[in-house]
Amino acid sequence: MTAPATSPVALQLATFTGAPPALAATLAVLSGLVGALVLPPFLTLLGVRHPLARGIAIGSVAHGVGTARAREEGETTGAASSIGMGLAALVVTLVVALLG
């Protein structure tokens, strides 16, 4: 369950889920890189143009790398991406805590 979790969150949650920490961190970074490359053009293809919507989507899926990429689109998109990244980390932590 590393896709919506940043690397530090994935490392901490790996102990609760029984996943190897190195694998959890690697998958978190990989999902961030892939999300930063694929998600912005995909959102454009879907017609998502609003900076808040783009930022929340990119930040929650592509973490820090995506937030850096969202910042290239504009200040509002970058700020929304930071919020999306934080909210995604909070939600995945709560889900693991409730299920664990």
C-alpha distances in whole Angstrom, upper triangle without the diagonal:
4,6,7,8,11,12,13,11,8,11,12,9,9,12,11,8,11,9,12,12,14,11,8,11,12,9,9,13,13,11,13,16,16,15,18,21,20,19,22,25,23,23,27,27,26,28,26,29,28,27,25,23,23,22,19,18,18,16,13,12,14,14,17,18,18,20,23,23,23,26,28,28,30,30,28,26,25,25,23,20,20,20,17,15,16,15,12,11,13,12,8,10,12,10,9,12,14,12,13
4,6,5,7,8,10,8,6,9,11,9,9,12,12,11,12,10,12,11,12,9,6,8,9,6,5,9,10,8,10,13,13,13,15,18,18,17,20,23,21,22,25,26,25,27,25,27,27,25,24,22,21,20,18,16,15,14,12,10,11,11,14,15,15,17,19,20,20,23,25,26,27,27,26,23,22,22,21,18,17,18,15,13,14,14,11,10,13,12,9,10,13,12,11,14,16,15,15
4,6,8,10,12,11,9,12,14,12,13,16,16,14,16,14,15,14,14,12,9,10,11,7,6,9,9,6,8,11,11,10,13,15,14,13,17,19,17,18,21,22,21,24,21,24,24,22,21,19,18,17,15,13,12,11,9,7,8,9,12,13,13,15,17,17,18,21,22,23,24,25,24,20,19,20,18,15,16,16,13,11,13,13,10,10,13,12,9,12,15,13,13,17,18,17,18
4,7,10,12,9,9,13,14,12,13,17,16,15,17,15,17,16,17,15,11,12,13,10,8,11,12,8,9,12,13,10,13,16,15,14,16,19,18,17,21,22,21,23,20,22,21,20,18,16,16,14,12,11,11,9,6,5,8,8,11,13,12,13,16,17,16,19,21,21,22,22,21,18,17,17,15,13,13,13,10,8,10,9,6,7,10,9,7,10,12,11,12,15,16,16,17
4,6,8,6,6,9,10,9,11,14,14,13,16,14,15,13,14,13,9,9,11,10,6,9,11,9,9,13,14,12,14,17,18,16,19,22,21,20,24,25,24,26,23,25,24,22,20,19,18,16,14,13,13,10,8,8,9,7,10,12,12,13,16,17,17,19,22,23,23,23,22,19,18,18,17,14,13,13,11,8,9,10,7,5,9,9,7,8,11,11,11,14,16,16,16
4,6,5,6,9,10,10,12,15,16,15,17,15,15,13,13,13,10,8,10,10,6,8,10,9,8,12,13,12,13,17,18,17,19,22,21,21,24,26,25,27,24,25,24,22,20,20,18,16,15,14,13,10,9,9,9,6,7,10,11,11,14,15,16,17,20,21,22,21,21,19,16,17,16,13,12,13,11,8,9,11,9,7,10,12,10,11,14,15,14,16,19,19,19
4,5,5,6,9,10,10,13,15,15,16,13,13,10,10,10,7,5,8,8,5,6,10,10,9,12,14,14,15,18,19,19,21,24,24,24,27,28,28,30,27,28,28,25,24,23,22,19,18,18,16,13,13,12,11,9,9,11,13,14,15,17,18,20,22,24,25,24,24,22,19,20,19,16,15,16,15,11,12,15,12,10,13,15,12,13,16,17,15,17,20,20,20
4,5,5,6,9,10,12,14,14,16,14,14,10,11,12,10,8,11,12,9,10,14,14,13,16,18,18,18,21,23,22,24,27,27,27,30,31,31,32,29,30,29,27,25,25,24,21,20,20,18,15,15,15,14,11,11,14,16,16,17,20,20,21,24,26,26,25,25,23,20,20,20,17,15,16,16,12,12,14,13,10,12,15,12,11,15,16,15,16,19,20,19
4,5,5,6,8,11,11,12,14,13,13,10,12,13,9,9,12,12,9,11,14,14,13,16,18,17,19,22,23,21,24,27,26,26,29,31,30,31,28,29,28,26,24,23,23,20,18,18,17,14,13,14,14,11,12,15,16,16,18,20,21,22,25,26,26,25,25,23,20,20,19,17,15,15,14,11,10,12,10,7,9,11,9,8,11,13,11,12,16,16,15
4,5,5,6,9,10,10,11,9,10,8,9,9,6,6,9,9,7,10,12,12,12,15,17,16,18,21,21,21,23,26,25,26,29,30,29,31,29,30,29,27,25,25,23,21,19,19,18,15,14,13,13,12,13,15,16,17,19,21,22,23,26,27,28,27,27,24,22,22,22,19,17,18,16,13,13,14,12,9,12,13,9,9,13,13,11,13,16,16,15
4,6,5,7,10,10,11,9,9,5,8,9,6,6,10,10,9,11,14,14,15,17,19,19,21,23,24,24,27,29,29,29,32,33,33,35,32,33,33,30,29,28,27,24,23,22,21,19,17,17,16,14,15,17,19,20,21,23,24,26,28,30,30,29,29,27,25,25,24,21,20,21,19,16,16,17,15,12,14,16,13,11,15,15,13,14,18,17,16
4,6,6,8,9,11,10,11,8,11,12,9,10,13,14,12,15,17,17,17,20,22,22,23,26,27,26,29,32,31,31,34,35,34,36,33,35,33,31,29,28,28,25,23,23,22,20,18,18,18,16,17,20,21,21,23,25,26,27,30,31,32,30,30,28,26,25,25,22,20,20,19,16,15,17,15,11,13,14,12,9,13,14,11,12,15,15,13
4,5,5,6,9,8,10,9,12,12,9,10,14,13,12,15,17,16,17,20,21,21,23,26,26,25,28,31,29,29,33,34,33,35,32,34,33,31,28,27,27,25,22,22,22,19,17,17,18,16,18,20,21,22,24,26,26,28,30,31,32,31,30,28,26,26,25,22,20,20,19,16,15,16,14,11,12,12,9,7,10,11,7,9,12,12,10
4,5,5,6,5,6,5,9,9,6,9,12,11,11,14,16,16,17,20,21,21,23,26,26,26,29,31,30,30,34,35,34,36,33,35,35,33,31,30,29,27,25,24,23,21,19,18,19,17,19,21,22,23,25,27,28,29,32,33,34,33,33,30,28,28,27,24,23,23,21,18,18,19,16,14,15,15,12,11,14,13,10,12,15,14,12
4,6,5,7,8,7,11,12,10,12,15,15,15,18,20,20,21,24,25,25,27,29,30,29,32,35,34,34,37,38,37,39,37,39,38,36,34,33,32,30,28,27,27,24,22,22,22,21,22,24,26,26,28,30,31,32,35,36,37,36,35,33,31,31,30,27,25,26,24,21,20,21,19,16,17,17,14,12,15,15,11,12,15,14,11
4,6,8,10,10,14,14,12,14,17,16,16,19,21,20,22,25,25,25,27,30,30,29,32,35,33,33,37,38,36,39,36,38,37,35,33,32,31,29,27,26,26,24,21,21,23,21,23,25,26,27,29,31,31,33,35,36,37,36,35,33,31,30,29,27,25,25,23,21,20,20,18,15,15,15,12,10,12,11,8,8,11,10,7
4,6,9,10,13,12,10,13,16,14,15,18,19,18,20,23,23,23,26,28,28,27,31,33,31,31,35,36,34,37,34,37,36,35,32,31,30,29,26,25,25,23,21,20,21,20,23,25,25,26,29,30,30,32,35,36,37,36,35,32,31,31,29,27,26,25,23,21,20,20,17,15,16,15,12,11,13,11,8,10,12,10,8
4,7,9,12,11,10,13,15,15,16,19,20,20,22,24,25,25,28,29,29,29,33,35,33,34,37,38,37,39,37,39,39,37,35,34,33,32,29,28,28,26,23,23,23,22,24,26,27,28,31,32,33,35,37,38,39,38,38,35,33,33,32,29,28,28,26,23,23,23,21,18,19,19,15,15,17,15,12,13,15,13,11
4,6,9,7,7,10,12,11,12,15,16,16,19,21,21,22,24,26,26,26,30,32,30,31,35,35,34,37,35,37,37,35,33,32,31,29,27,26,25,24,21,20,21,20,22,23,24,26,28,29,30,32,34,35,36,36,36,33,31,31,30,27,26,27,25,22,22,22,19,17,19,19,15,15,17,16,13,15,17,15,13
4,6,5,6,9,10,11,12,15,15,17,19,20,21,22,24,26,27,27,30,32,31,32,36,36,36,38,36,38,38,36,35,33,32,30,29,27,26,25,23,21,21,20,22,23,24,26,27,29,30,32,34,35,37,36,36,34,31,32,31,28,27,28,26,23,23,24,21,19,21,21,17,17,20,19,16,18,21,19,16
4,5,5,6,9,10,11,12,14,15,17,18,20,21,23,25,26,26,29,31,30,31,34,35,35,37,35,36,36,34,32,32,30,28,27,26,24,22,21,20,19,18,19,20,22,23,25,26,28,29,31,33,34,33,34,31,29,29,29,25,24,25,24,20,21,22,19,17,19,20,16,15,19,18,15,17,20,19,17
4,5,5,6,9,10,11,12,14,15,17,18,20,21,23,24,25,28,30,29,31,33,34,34,37,35,36,36,34,33,32,30,28,27,26,24,22,21,20,19,17,18,19,21,23,23,25,27,28,30,32,33,33,33,31,28,29,29,26,24,26,24,21,22,23,21,18,21,22,18,18,22,21,18,21,24,22,20
4,5,5,6,8,10,10,12,14,15,16,18,20,21,22,23,26,28,27,28,31,32,32,34,33,34,35,33,32,30,28,27,26,24,22,21,20,18,17,17,18,18,20,22,23,24,26,28,29,31,33,33,33,30,28,29,28,25,24,26,24,20,22,23,20,18,21,21,17,18,21,20,17,20,23,21,19
4,5,5,6,9,10,11,12,14,15,16,18,20,21,21,24,26,25,26,30,30,30,32,30,32,32,30,29,27,26,24,23,21,20,18,17,15,15,14,16,17,18,20,21,22,24,26,28,29,30,30,30,27,25,26,25,22,21,22,20,17,18,19,16,14,17,17,13,14,17,16,14,17,19,18,17
4,5,5,6,9,10,11,12,14,15,17,19,20,20,23,25,25,26,29,30,30,32,30,31,31,29,27,27,25,23,22,21,19,17,16,15,13,12,13,14,16,18,19,20,22,23,25,27,28,28,28,26,23,24,24,20,19,21,19,16,17,19,16,14,17,18,15,15,19,18,16,19,22,21,20
4,5,5,6,9,10,11,12,14,15,17,18,19,22,24,23,25,28,28,29,31,29,31,31,29,28,27,25,23,23,21,19,18,17,15,13,13,14,14,16,18,19,19,22,23,25,26,28,29,29,26,24,25,25,21,21,23,21,17,19,21,18,16,20,20,17,18,22,21,19,22,24,23,22
4,5,5,6,8,10,10,12,14,15,16,17,20,22,21,22,25,26,26,28,27,28,29,27,26,25,23,22,21,19,17,16,15,12,11,12,14,13,15,17,18,19,21,23,24,25,27,28,28,25,23,24,23,20,20,21,19,16,18,19,16,15,18,18,15,16,20,19,17,20,22,21,21
4,5,5,6,9,10,10,12,14,15,15,18,21,20,21,24,25,25,27,25,26,26,24,23,22,20,19,17,16,14,13,12,10,9,8,10,11,12,14,16,16,18,20,22,23,24,25,25,22,20,21,20,16,16,18,15,12,14,16,13,11,15,15,13,14,17,17,16,19,21,20,20
4,6,5,6,9,10,11,13,14,15,17,20,20,21,23,24,25,27,25,26,26,24,23,22,20,18,18,17,14,13,13,11,9,8,9,8,11,13,14,14,16,18,19,21,23,23,24,21,19,20,20,16,16,18,17,13,16,18,15,14,18,18,16,17,21,20,19,22,25,24,24
4,5,5,6,8,10,11,12,13,16,18,18,19,22,23,23,26,24,25,26,24,24,23,20,19,19,17,14,14,14,11,9,10,11,10,11,14,15,15,17,20,20,22,24,25,25,22,20,22,22,18,18,21,18,15,18,20,16,16,20,20,17,19,23,22,21,24,26,25,25
4,5,5,6,8,10,10,11,14,16,15,16,19,20,20,23,21,23,23,22,21,19,17,16,16,13,11,12,11,8,6,8,11,10,10,13,14,14,15,18,19,20,22,23,23,20,18,20,19,15,16,18,15,13,16,17,14,14,18,17,15,17,20,19,19,22,24,23,23
4,6,5,6,9,10,10,12,15,15,16,18,20,20,22,20,21,21,19,19,18,15,14,14,12,9,9,9,7,4,5,7,6,6,9,11,11,12,15,16,17,19,20,20,17,15,17,16,12,13,16,13,11,14,15,13,13,17,17,15,17,20,20,20,23,25,24,25
4,5,5,6,9,10,12,14,14,16,18,19,20,22,20,21,22,20,21,19,16,16,16,14,11,12,13,10,7,9,9,6,7,11,11,10,13,15,15,17,19,21,21,18,16,19,18,15,16,18,16,14,17,19,16,17,20,21,19,21,24,24,23,26,28,28,28
4,5,5,6,8,11,12,12,14,16,17,18,20,19,20,22,20,21,19,16,16,16,14,11,13,13,9,7,11,12,9,9,13,13,12,14,17,17,17,20,22,22,18,18,20,19,16,18,20,17,15,19,20,17,18,21,21,19,22,25,24,24,27,29,28,28
4,5,5,5,8,10,10,11,14,15,15,17,16,17,18,17,17,15,12,12,13,10,7,9,10,6,5,8,10,8,7,10,12,10,11,14,15,15,18,19,19,15,15,17,16,12,15,16,13,12,16,17,14,16,19,18,17,20,23,22,22,25,27,26,27
4,6,6,7,9,10,11,13,15,16,17,15,16,17,15,16,15,12,11,13,11,7,9,11,8,5,8,9,6,4,8,9,6,8,11,11,12,15,17,17,13,12,15,15,11,14,16,14,13,16,18,16,17,20,20,20,22,25,24,25,28,29,29,30
4,6,7,8,9,11,13,14,15,17,16,17,19,17,19,17,14,14,16,13,10,13,14,11,9,12,13,9,8,12,11,9,11,14,13,13,17,19,19,16,15,19,18,15,17,20,17,16,20,21,19,20,24,24,23,25,28,27,28,31,32,32,33
4,6,6,6,9,10,11,12,15,14,16,18,17,18,16,13,14,15,12,10,13,14,11,10,13,15,12,10,13,14,11,12,16,15,15,18,20,20,16,17,20,18,15,18,20,17,17,21,21,19,20,24,23,22,25,27,26,27,30,31,30,32
4,6,5,6,9,10,10,12,11,13,14,14,14,12,9,11,12,8,7,10,11,8,8,12,14,12,9,12,13,10,10,14,14,13,16,18,17,13,14,17,15,12,16,17,14,14,18,18,16,18,21,20,20,23,25,24,25,28,29,29,31
4,5,5,6,9,10,11,9,10,12,11,13,11,8,9,12,9,7,11,13,11,10,13,14,12,9,11,12,9,8,12,11,9,13,15,15,11,12,15,14,12,15,17,15,15,19,19,18,20,23,23,23,26,27,27,28,31,32,32,34
4,5,5,6,9,10,10,11,14,14,16,14,11,13,15,12,11,15,16,14,13,17,18,15,12,15,15,12,12,15,13,12,15,18,18,14,16,19,18,16,19,21,18,19,23,23,21,24,26,26,25,29,30,30,31,34,35,34,36
4,5,5,6,9,9,11,14,14,16,13,10,13,14,11,11,14,15,13,13,17,18,16,13,16,17,14,13,17,16,14,18,20,19,16,17,20,18,16,19,20,17,18,22,22,20,23,25,24,24,27,28,27,29,32,32,32,34
4,5,5,6,5,8,10,11,12,9,7,10,11,9,9,13,13,12,13,16,18,16,13,15,16,13,12,15,15,13,15,18,16,13,15,17,15,14,17,18,15,17,20,20,18,21,24,22,23,26,27,26,28,31,32,31,34
4,5,5,6,7,10,11,14,11,9,12,14,12,12,16,17,16,16,19,20,18,15,17,18,14,13,16,15,12,15,18,17,14,16,19,17,16,20,20,18,20,23,23,22,25,27,26,26,30,31,30,32,35,35,35,37
4,5,8,10,13,15,17,14,12,15,17,14,14,18,19,17,18,21,23,21,17,19,21,17,16,19,18,16,19,22,20,17,20,22,20,19,23,23,21,22,26,25,23,27,29,27,28,31,32,31,33,36,36,36,38
4,6,9,12,14,15,12,11,15,15,12,14,17,17,16,17,21,23,21,18,20,21,18,17,20,20,17,19,22,20,17,20,22,19,18,22,22,19,21,24,23,22,25,27,25,26,29,30,29,31,34,34,33,36
4,6,9,12,14,11,10,14,15,13,14,18,18,18,19,22,23,22,19,20,21,18,16,19,18,15,17,20,18,15,19,20,18,18,22,22,19,22,25,24,23,26,28,26,27,31,31,31,33,36,36,36,38
4,6,9,10,7,7,10,11,10,11,15,15,15,16,19,21,20,16,17,19,16,13,16,16,13,15,17,15,12,15,17,14,14,18,18,16,18,21,20,20,23,25,23,25,28,28,28,30,33,33,33,36
4,6,9,8,7,10,12,11,12,15,17,17,18,20,21,20,16,16,18,15,12,15,14,11,12,14,12,10,14,15,13,14,18,18,16,19,22,21,21,24,26,25,26,29,30,30,32,35,35,36,38
4,6,5,6,9,10,11,12,14,16,17,18,19,20,20,16,16,17,16,12,14,15,11,11,12,10,8,12,13,11,12,16,15,14,17,20,19,19,23,24,23,25,28,28,29,31,33,33,34,37
4,6,5,6,9,10,10,12,14,15,16,16,17,17,14,12,14,13,9,10,11,8,8,9,6,5,8,9,8,9,12,13,12,15,17,17,18,21,22,22,24,26,27,28,30,32,32,34,36
4,5,5,6,8,10,10,12,14,15,15,16,17,14,12,15,14,10,12,14,11,10,10,7,6,9,8,5,8,11,10,10,13,14,14,15,18,19,19,21,23,24,25,27,29,29,31,33
4,5,5,6,9,10,11,12,14,15,17,17,14,13,16,14,11,13,15,12,13,13,10,8,11,11,8,9,12,11,10,13,15,14,14,18,19,18,20,23,23,23,26,28,28,29,31
4,6,5,6,8,10,11,12,13,15,14,11,10,13,11,8,11,12,9,11,12,10,6,9,11,8,8,11,12,10,12,15,15,15,18,19,19,20,23,24,24,26,28,29,30,32
4,5,5,6,8,10,10,11,12,12,9,8,10,10,6,9,11,9,9,10,8,4,6,7,5,4,8,8,7,9,12,12,12,15,17,17,18,21,22,23,25,27,28,29,30
4,6,5,6,9,10,10,12,13,10,9,13,12,9,12,14,13,13,13,10,8,9,9,5,5,8,7,4,7,10,9,9,12,14,14,15,18,19,19,21,23,24,25,27
4,6,5,6,8,10,12,13,9,10,13,12,10,13,15,13,14,15,13,10,11,12,9,7,10,10,7,9,12,11,10,13,15,14,15,18,19,19,21,24,24,25,27
4,6,5,5,7,9,9,6,7,10,8,7,10,12,11,13,14,12,9,9,11,9,6,9,10,8,8,12,12,11,13,16,16,16,19,21,21,22,24,26,26,28
4,6,5,5,7,8,6,5,9,9,8,10,13,13,13,13,12,9,8,9,7,4,6,7,5,4,8,9,8,10,13,13,14,16,18,19,20,22,23,24,25
4,6,6,9,11,9,9,13,13,11,14,17,16,17,17,15,12,12,12,10,7,8,8,5,4,8,7,5,8,10,10,11,13,15,15,17,19,20,21,22
4,6,10,10,8,10,13,12,12,15,17,16,18,18,17,14,13,15,12,9,11,12,8,7,11,11,8,10,13,12,12,15,17,16,17,20,21,21,23
4,7,6,4,7,10,9,10,13,14,15,16,17,17,13,12,14,13,9,10,12,10,8,12,13,10,11,15,15,14,17,19,19,19,22,24,24,25
4,6,5,6,9,10,10,12,15,15,17,16,16,13,11,12,12,8,8,10,8,5,9,11,9,9,13,14,13,15,17,18,18,21,23,23,24
4,5,5,6,9,10,10,13,15,15,15,16,13,10,12,12,9,8,11,10,8,10,13,12,12,15,17,16,17,20,21,21,23,25,26,26
4,5,5,6,9,10,11,13,15,15,16,13,11,13,14,10,11,14,13,10,13,16,14,15,18,19,18,20,23,23,24,26,28,28,29
4,5,5,6,8,10,11,13,14,14,11,9,12,11,8,9,12,10,9,13,14,13,14,17,18,18,20,22,23,23,26,28,28,29
4,5,5,6,9,10,11,11,11,8,6,8,9,5,6,10,9,8,11,13,13,14,16,18,18,20,22,23,24,26,28,28,29
4,5,5,7,9,10,11,12,10,7,10,11,9,9,13,13,11,14,17,16,17,20,21,21,23,25,26,27,29,31,32,32
4,5,5,7,9,11,12,9,8,11,12,9,11,14,14,13,16,18,17,18,21,22,22,24,27,27,28,30,32,33,33
4,5,5,7,8,9,6,5,8,9,7,9,12,11,11,15,16,16,18,20,21,22,24,26,26,27,30,31,32,33
4,5,5,6,8,6,4,8,9,8,9,12,13,13,16,18,18,19,22,23,24,25,27,28,30,31,33,34,35
4,5,8,10,8,7,11,13,11,13,16,16,16,19,21,21,22,25,26,26,28,31,31,32,34,36,37,38
4,7,8,6,7,11,11,11,13,16,15,16,19,20,21,23,25,26,26,29,30,31,32,35,36,37,38
4,6,5,6,9,10,11,13,15,15,16,19,20,21,23,25,26,27,29,30,31,33,35,36,37,39
4,6,5,6,9,10,11,13,14,15,17,19,20,21,23,24,26,27,29,30,32,33,35,36,38
4,5,5,6,8,10,11,12,14,16,16,18,20,21,22,24,26,27,28,30,32,33,34,36
4,6,5,6,9,10,10,12,14,15,16,18,20,21,22,24,26,26,28,30,31,32,34
4,5,5,6,9,10,11,13,14,15,17,19,20,21,23,25,26,27,29,30,32,33
4,5,5,6,9,10,11,13,14,16,17,19,20,22,23,25,26,27,29,31,32
4,5,5,6,9,10,10,12,14,15,16,18,20,21,22,24,26,27,28,30
4,5,5,6,9,10,10,12,14,15,16,18,20,21,23,24,26,27,28
4,5,5,6,9,10,11,12,14,16,17,19,20,21,23,25,26,27
4,5,5,6,9,10,11,12,14,15,17,18,20,21,22,24,26
4,5,5,6,9,10,10,12,14,15,16,18,20,21,22,24
4,6,5,6,9,10,11,12,14,16,17,18,20,21,22
4,5,5,6,9,10,11,12,14,16,17,18,20,21
4,5,5,6,9,10,11,12,14,15,16,18,20
4,5,5,6,8,10,11,12,14,15,16,18
4,6,5,6,9,10,11,12,14,15,16
4,6,5,6,9,10,11,12,14,15
4,5,5,6,9,10,11,12,14
4,5,5,6,9,10,11,12
4,5,5,6,9,10,10
4,5,5,6,9,10
4,5,5,6,8
4,5,5,6
4,6,5
4,6
4
